[in-house]
Amino acid sequence: MSKELMKDADLQGNSHQVCFVSGRLTELFTEVIRSRQITFAEWYELMTAPLEKSFSEYEGDLITRLIYAVRHGLVKVVDEI
């Protein structure tokens, strides 16, 4: 799991940005699959995260599965939940 803070929404003053810290990706994956919804901010973070940081194989699999779920209509991107 990532131990570094990729983005800090509080410091940047933008509540729509997502923070991925240790354990956050697994928690996000679980919540998104359960609710079948992901916010646009979380979706954007997932799409850009691999460009900004390298991940473990496990984390990469979670990101790939979430992207697959959205692209195939299993998860809906919403403005806010």
N, C-alpha and C positions, 0 to 999 in steps of 0.2 A: 504494500500500500504506500501511497505517496505520503511523505512526512512533511513536505513543504507546502506552504500556502500558495496556491497558484494565483488566486485573486482575492482581494480583501474588499468586500462590498462596503463595509463600514468606513474604511479609510478613504475609499474613492467616492463615497457619498452616493452610490448608485445601488439601490436595493434590488435591481433587476439582474445584477451580476451574481454569479454563483461561486462559492468557495469549495474547492475540493481539498480536504485535509484527510489525514489517515482515517480510513473507515467510511468516509463520506460516499465514495463511489459505490460500495456494496449497499449502503443504506439507500442511496438514490435508486439503484437498480431494483431493489426490493419494492420500494414505494411505487415506482413507475410501472412495474409489471403488475402489482396489485391493483392500482387505480386505472391502469391503461391510459394514463395521461402524463405528459411532461410539459413543463412550462417552456416557452420559447427561450428564455434565458438559460435554462438548464440544457436545452437542446443545442443552443449555440456553443455553450461551454464544451459539450461533448464533441461537437464537430471540430472545434479548434484546439482542444486539449492535446491531441497527438502531435500537433505542429509545434507546441510550446514545450513539451516535456516528454521524456520517454517513460513508458510504463512497464510494469511486469507483464508477463504473459497472461496472468489471471486478470489484471486490470484491462488489458487490451481485449480480452475475450468479452468482458462485461460491456465495454464500449461498443464493440462490434455487434453484440446481441441487441443492444438498445437501438443502434442505428438500423439494424435489420428490422426490428419491430416497428419502428416509425415508417420506414420505407415501404413495408408491406401492409400498412394499415392496422397493425395490431395495437399500436399506441398512437394516440392523437396528440399533436402539439397544440397547446392552448396558451392564451395570453397569461392568465394566472389561475391557479387552482383555488 
